[in-house]
Amino acid sequence: MSPQILFVCNAGPEVGGGHVMRSLTLAGALEAAGASCAFLSTPAVDAVLDAFAPDTRRAARPEPFDAVVFDHYGLSAPDHRACARGRPTLVIDDLADRPLAADLVLDAGPARQAEDYAGLVPPHARLMLGPHHAPVRSAFPALREAALARRAAGGAVRRILISLGLTDVGGITGRVVDLLLPLTGDIALDVVLGSPAPSLPRLRALADPRLTLHVDTQDMPRLTLEADLAVGAGGSTSWERCILALPTLTLILADNQIAAATALAEAGASPCLDLADAGFDAAFAAQVERLLADEALRASLSAASATVCDGGGAQRVARAFLGRL
């Protein structure tokens, strides 16, 4: 009988849908390896599943399952133990800021070190750290060869991908589009949002022929491949853009994105800006103008980002977790 694995995720207007999306990717890898997966049903989680994976199995309570995956920053070791009741656990984390009752910990941050979890996890816990463990949909590595060839060909920027989270926290997508339009001439802007995004009504009302709105899109691999430049949030979609070597200006929209975005910048893979910094608008305009004008810079960012992540993380983590069952 196949192992039954429960996913416990957070989602909502303040945290977005990224926890559910990366958990869906890992669930897909687990199911390909023979497991059966379900998501603990909450209204916020169901909203993301209904938009992107409506056939995903839901569970009303945490019983009966053989193992549990947690992707929820609001839960710590006592919560993990209460839910898992001795069953194997995998915790997906980015923070290393609280005790975790985990057999495996997945933290894809490029700057994460084992000592960051010292005293926070049981002695037997296995740490799977770094972007090569990031759960990324298989559709992205499937396009990697085509993307590398496209980046190597060079050329001017013709399409910019704007992807700042499904929930568009604080209306950041609309703000970024407002900043981009005067800077980009006739460059096409592909804008990705979720259907609840607060920027969506105003962006629809703009009716600007340069804008294409992609609402609850299933087509991110193709959009990432076809873009020449991106403005992206510093979350889990960073790894998708790295796999396809897309030069990106990364925006830090939350504190938990700071470490990874800074590490990418220090590696020469993506400049970053913190939305909370004074003078953000002027700094953003300066960075965009630089990126548009400097083809050599874009080529350097592309080459560096391609080394960050190869796209096989979900399969690696699935094998390791199933090995614990």
C-alpha positions as CSV (number, residue, x, y, z in Angstrom):
1,M,0.0,0.0,0.0
2,S,1.3,3.4,-0.9
3,P,2.4,5.7,2.0
4,Q,-0.2,8.4,2.8
5,I,1.4,11.9,3.3
6,L,-0.4,14.9,4.7
7,F,0.7,18.5,3.8
8,V,0.0,21.2,6.4
9,C,0.5,24.6,4.7
10,N,-0.1,28.3,5.4
11,A,-1.7,30.6,2.8
12,G,-3.7,33.9,2.8
13,P,-3.6,37.6,1.9
14,E,-0.5,38.3,4.1
15,V,1.6,35.3,3.3
16,G,0.5,34.6,-0.3
17,G,0.2,31.2,-2.0
18,G,3.9,30.3,-2.2
19,H,3.8,27.7,0.6
20,V,1.1,25.8,-1.1
21,M,2.6,26.1,-4.6
22,R,6.0,24.7,-3.6
23,S,4.3,22.0,-1.5
24,L,2.3,21.0,-4.6
25,T,5.5,20.5,-6.4
26,L,6.9,18.3,-3.7
27,A,3.6,16.4,-3.5
28,G,3.9,15.7,-7.2
29,A,7.4,14.3,-6.8
30,L,6.2,12.1,-3.9
31,E,3.3,10.8,-5.9
32,A,5.6,10.0,-8.8
33,A,7.6,7.9,-6.4
34,G,4.6,6.0,-5.2
35,A,3.1,8.0,-2.4
36,S,-0.4,9.4,-2.0
37,C,-0.7,13.0,-0.8
38,A,-3.4,15.2,0.6
39,F,-3.6,18.8,1.9
40,L,-5.1,19.8,5.2
41,S,-8.1,21.8,4.2
42,T,-8.5,25.5,5.2
43,P,-10.3,28.2,3.3
44,A,-7.0,29.9,2.4
45,V,-5.3,26.8,1.2
46,D,-8.4,25.6,-0.6
47,A,-8.5,28.9,-2.5
48,V,-5.0,28.3,-3.9
49,L,-5.8,24.7,-4.7
50,D,-9.0,25.6,-6.4
51,A,-7.2,28.0,-8.7
52,F,-4.2,25.9,-9.6
53,A,-4.8,22.2,-8.6
54,P,-8.5,21.7,-8.2
55,D,-8.2,17.9,-8.3
56,T,-5.8,17.8,-5.3
57,R,-7.0,15.6,-2.5
58,R,-8.1,17.5,0.7
59,A,-8.2,16.3,4.3
60,A,-10.4,17.7,7.0
61,R,-8.2,16.4,9.9
62,P,-4.7,15.1,10.3
63,E,-5.7,11.5,10.6
64,P,-4.9,8.9,9.3
65,F,-1.6,9.5,7.6
66,D,1.8,7.9,7.6
67,A,3.9,11.1,7.5
68,V,3.4,14.8,7.6
69,V,5.0,17.7,5.6
70,F,4.8,21.2,7.2
71,D,5.2,24.4,5.2
72,H,4.0,26.9,7.8
73,Y,6.2,29.5,9.6
74,G,3.5,29.9,12.3
75,L,4.1,26.3,13.5
76,S,7.0,25.1,15.7
77,A,8.1,21.9,17.4
78,P,5.1,21.6,19.8
79,D,2.6,22.0,16.9
80,H,4.6,19.5,14.8
81,R,4.5,16.9,17.5
82,A,0.8,17.4,18.3
83,C,-0.1,16.9,14.6
84,A,2.4,14.2,13.7
85,R,2.0,12.1,16.9
86,G,5.2,10.2,16.3
87,R,5.0,9.9,12.5
88,P,7.9,11.0,10.3
89,T,7.9,14.7,9.6
90,L,9.4,17.0,6.9
91,V,9.5,20.7,7.6
92,I,10.0,23.2,4.8
93,D,11.5,26.3,6.2
94,D,13.4,29.5,5.3
95,L,13.9,31.1,8.6
96,A,15.8,28.9,11.1
97,D,14.2,31.0,13.9
98,R,12.3,28.4,16.0
99,P,12.5,24.8,17.2
100,L,11.3,22.2,14.7
101,A,10.2,18.7,15.4
102,A,11.5,17.4,12.1
103,D,13.1,14.2,10.7
104,L,14.0,16.2,7.6
105,V,14.4,20.0,7.1
106,L,14.3,21.5,3.7
107,D,15.7,25.1,3.5
108,A,16.6,26.2,0.0
109,G,18.2,29.4,1.0
110,P,21.5,29.9,-0.9
111,A,23.3,31.2,2.3
112,R,21.9,28.6,4.7
113,Q,24.4,26.7,6.8
114,A,23.9,23.7,9.0
115,E,24.9,25.6,12.1
116,D,21.9,27.9,11.6
117,Y,19.8,25.0,12.8
118,A,22.0,24.1,15.8
119,G,19.8,23.5,18.8
120,L,16.6,24.0,16.8
121,V,16.2,20.4,15.4
122,P,16.6,16.9,16.9
123,P,20.0,15.3,16.7
124,H,18.8,12.8,14.1
125,A,17.3,15.4,11.7
126,R,18.7,15.5,8.2
127,L,19.2,19.0,6.8
128,M,18.7,19.4,3.0
129,L,20.0,22.9,2.4
130,G,20.5,25.1,-0.6
131,P,18.8,25.8,-3.9
132,H,19.6,22.4,-5.4
133,H,17.0,21.0,-2.9
134,A,14.4,23.6,-3.9
135,P,11.1,22.0,-5.1
136,V,10.6,23.4,-8.6
137,R,8.1,22.0,-11.1
138,S,9.6,19.7,-13.7
139,A,8.3,21.9,-16.5
140,F,11.1,24.4,-15.7
141,P,14.1,22.1,-16.0
142,A,12.5,20.6,-19.1
143,L,13.0,24.0,-20.7
144,R,16.5,24.7,-19.4
145,E,18.4,23.7,-22.5
146,A,16.2,26.0,-24.7
147,A,16.5,28.8,-22.2
148,L,20.3,28.6,-22.1
149,A,20.4,28.7,-25.9
150,R,18.1,31.7,-26.0
151,R,20.1,33.6,-23.4
152,A,23.3,32.9,-25.2
153,A,21.9,34.5,-28.4
154,G,21.7,37.8,-26.5
155,G,19.9,40.8,-28.0
156,A,17.8,43.7,-26.7
157,V,15.1,43.4,-24.1
158,R,11.7,42.8,-25.8
159,R,9.7,41.2,-23.0
160,I,9.8,41.8,-19.2
161,L,8.1,39.4,-16.8
162,I,6.6,41.0,-13.6
163,S,5.9,38.3,-11.0
164,L,5.5,39.6,-7.4
165,G,3.3,37.0,-5.8
166,L,-0.2,35.7,-6.4
167,T,-1.7,37.8,-3.6
168,D,0.0,41.0,-4.7
169,V,0.7,42.1,-1.1
170,G,0.1,45.8,-0.6
171,G,-0.7,46.3,-4.3
172,I,3.0,46.0,-5.2
173,T,2.4,44.8,-8.7
174,G,0.5,47.9,-9.7
175,R,3.2,50.1,-8.1
176,V,5.9,48.4,-10.1
177,V,4.0,48.6,-13.4
178,D,3.5,52.3,-12.8
179,L,7.3,52.7,-12.4
180,L,8.1,50.6,-15.4
181,L,5.8,52.1,-18.0
182,P,7.7,55.4,-18.4
183,L,11.0,53.5,-18.6
184,T,10.3,50.7,-21.1
185,G,9.2,52.3,-24.3
186,D,7.5,49.6,-26.5
187,I,8.7,46.6,-24.5
188,A,6.0,44.1,-23.7
189,L,5.2,43.6,-20.0
190,D,3.9,40.2,-18.9
191,V,2.2,40.7,-15.5
192,V,1.4,37.7,-13.4
193,L,-1.2,38.0,-10.6
194,G,-3.7,35.9,-8.7
195,S,-7.4,36.6,-9.1
196,P,-7.7,38.3,-5.6
197,A,-4.8,40.7,-6.3
198,P,-5.7,44.2,-5.3
199,S,-3.8,45.7,-8.3
200,L,-5.9,43.7,-10.8
201,P,-8.9,46.0,-11.3
202,R,-6.7,49.1,-11.9
203,L,-4.3,47.3,-14.2
204,R,-7.3,46.0,-16.3
205,A,-8.6,49.6,-16.5
206,L,-5.3,50.8,-17.9
207,A,-5.9,49.0,-21.2
208,D,-2.3,49.7,-22.2
209,P,-1.4,47.6,-25.3
210,R,2.1,46.9,-23.8
211,L,0.5,45.0,-20.8
212,T,-0.6,41.4,-20.9
213,L,-2.2,40.3,-17.6
214,H,-1.8,36.6,-16.7
215,V,-4.3,35.8,-13.9
216,D,-3.9,32.5,-12.1
217,T,-1.8,31.4,-14.9
218,Q,-0.6,27.8,-15.4
219,D,1.9,28.9,-18.0
220,M,4.8,30.3,-15.9
221,P,7.5,28.1,-17.5
222,R,6.8,29.4,-21.0
223,L,6.5,33.0,-19.7
224,T,9.8,32.7,-17.9
225,L,11.5,31.2,-21.0
226,E,10.2,33.9,-23.3
227,A,11.1,36.9,-21.1
228,D,14.4,38.7,-21.5
229,L,14.3,40.4,-18.1
230,A,12.2,39.9,-14.9
231,V,11.1,41.8,-11.9
232,G,10.4,39.2,-9.3
233,A,9.7,38.7,-5.6
234,G,12.5,37.2,-3.5
235,G,10.6,34.0,-2.7
236,S,10.5,30.5,-4.1
237,T,10.0,31.6,-7.7
238,S,13.6,32.8,-7.6
239,W,14.7,29.3,-8.3
240,E,12.4,29.0,-11.3
241,R,14.0,32.0,-12.8
242,C,17.5,30.7,-12.0
243,I,16.9,27.4,-13.7
244,L,15.9,29.2,-16.9
245,A,18.8,31.7,-16.5
246,L,16.5,34.8,-16.6
247,P,18.2,38.0,-15.6
248,T,16.1,39.4,-12.7
249,L,15.8,42.4,-10.5
250,T,14.7,40.8,-7.2
251,L,12.4,42.8,-4.9
252,I,12.4,41.9,-1.2
253,L,8.8,42.1,-0.1
254,A,9.1,40.4,3.4
255,D,11.8,39.9,6.0
256,N,12.0,36.2,5.3
257,Q,13.2,37.0,1.7
258,I,16.2,39.1,2.8
259,A,18.8,36.4,3.3
260,A,18.2,34.6,0.0
261,A,17.9,37.7,-2.1
262,T,21.1,39.1,-0.6
263,A,22.9,35.9,-1.2
264,L,21.8,35.9,-4.9
265,A,23.1,39.5,-5.2
266,E,26.4,38.7,-3.6
267,A,26.8,35.7,-6.0
268,G,26.3,38.1,-9.0
269,A,23.0,36.3,-9.9
270,S,20.5,39.0,-9.3
271,P,20.6,42.6,-8.0
272,C,18.0,43.2,-5.2
273,L,16.1,46.1,-3.7
274,D,14.2,46.1,-0.4
275,L,10.7,47.6,-0.8
276,A,11.0,48.9,2.7
277,D,14.0,51.1,2.0
278,A,13.6,54.9,1.7
279,G,14.1,56.0,-1.9
280,F,12.9,52.7,-3.3
281,D,11.2,54.2,-6.4
282,A,14.3,56.1,-7.5
283,A,16.6,53.1,-6.9
284,F,14.2,50.9,-8.8
285,A,14.2,53.2,-11.8
286,A,18.0,53.4,-11.8
287,Q,18.3,49.6,-11.7
288,V,15.8,49.1,-14.5
289,E,17.5,51.7,-16.7
290,R,20.9,50.0,-16.1
291,L,19.6,46.5,-16.9
292,L,17.9,47.7,-20.1
293,A,21.0,49.4,-21.3
294,D,23.7,46.9,-20.5
295,E,23.5,43.7,-22.4
296,A,26.8,42.5,-20.9
297,L,25.4,42.9,-17.4
298,R,22.3,40.8,-18.4
299,A,24.5,38.1,-19.8
300,S,26.6,38.0,-16.6
301,L,23.5,37.8,-14.4
302,S,22.1,35.0,-16.7
303,A,25.3,32.9,-16.5
304,A,25.5,33.3,-12.7
305,S,21.9,32.5,-12.0
306,A,22.1,29.3,-14.1
307,T,24.6,27.9,-11.7
308,V,22.4,28.4,-8.7
309,C,19.7,25.7,-9.2
310,D,19.3,22.7,-11.5
311,G,15.7,21.9,-10.9
312,G,16.0,18.4,-9.4
313,G,15.3,19.4,-5.8
314,A,11.8,18.0,-5.5
315,Q,12.9,14.5,-6.6
316,R,15.9,14.6,-4.2
317,V,13.8,15.5,-1.2
318,A,11.1,13.0,-2.1
319,R,13.6,10.2,-2.2
320,A,15.1,11.2,1.1
321,F,11.7,11.5,2.8
322,L,10.3,8.3,1.5
323,G,13.5,6.6,2.7
324,R,12.5,7.6,6.2
325,L,9.1,5.9,6.1
